[in-house]
Each structure stands twice: as structure tokens, then as C-alpha cells.
């Protein structure tokens, strides 16, 4: 999967979306679009998310 691909995932019963900044073996570093205040403060708007939790958004 290439960087800057848009993905969605669920975190604490909230569906979030963002783009992949970096790919690891079993996870992605995702820059969150419109992060909540908690995500912005605690995670600087970026989270490491399991590949199993991510769904690729269709940009067509």
C-alpha cells in the first residue's frame, strides 16, 4: 500500500479517517483528518493503527 492512501478505522466506537504516512509490518502511521481534541492533544493528530483495523477508502 502506498503512502497518502486514505483509510478509515474505528477507535473507541468512533469511525475516523486519515491518510497513511508510513507503513510498518503490521500497522500504519495514520494522520487523522479532523482529529478530536483528545486525539490532537494526546496523539498529535497521528495514530499507529493495525492493518487489520484499516479499510481503504475508494477515491473514485
N, C-alpha and C positions, 0 to 999 in steps of 0.2 A: 504494500500500500504506500502511496506517495504522501509526502508531507503536504500540508494545506488541504487535505481531503476533509470534507465536513462529515462529522459523525454525531449521533445522538446516543445518550445513555441515561439511565435512571440512577439518581443518588438521593438517598433519604426520601423516597416517594415523590421526587421531583424529576421531571424529564428535562435534561439540559442538552444543549448542542454547542458545538465548537469545532475548531479545526485542529488537525494533528500537527504538532510542532516537531515531534520526534517519535520514532518508533523504537521500541525495545523488544526483547524476545517475546514476552507475554503481555505487553501493555503498550499504551500510547501516552505521551505527554500531550494533553489536550488544552488548548487555550479556549476558555469558555466565552461564548457570546453572551452578552448581558448577564454577567455574574451577579448573584445576590450579594448583599453587603457582607454576609458571613464568608462567602467564597472569596470575595475580593480581599477582605481583611486577613483571613486565615491562610488562604492558598495563593494570594496574589493573582487571582483570576485564572490559575492554571492548576490542573489536577492530573495525576497519573491514574489511568483507568485501564482495567483489564480488557484485553481484546475481546473476551467472551461477552462483555457487557456492551460493547460498542456496535452500533448499527450504522452502516454507511448511508448517508442521505443521497437520494437521487437528485442531481442538479439539472436534470433535463427539463 
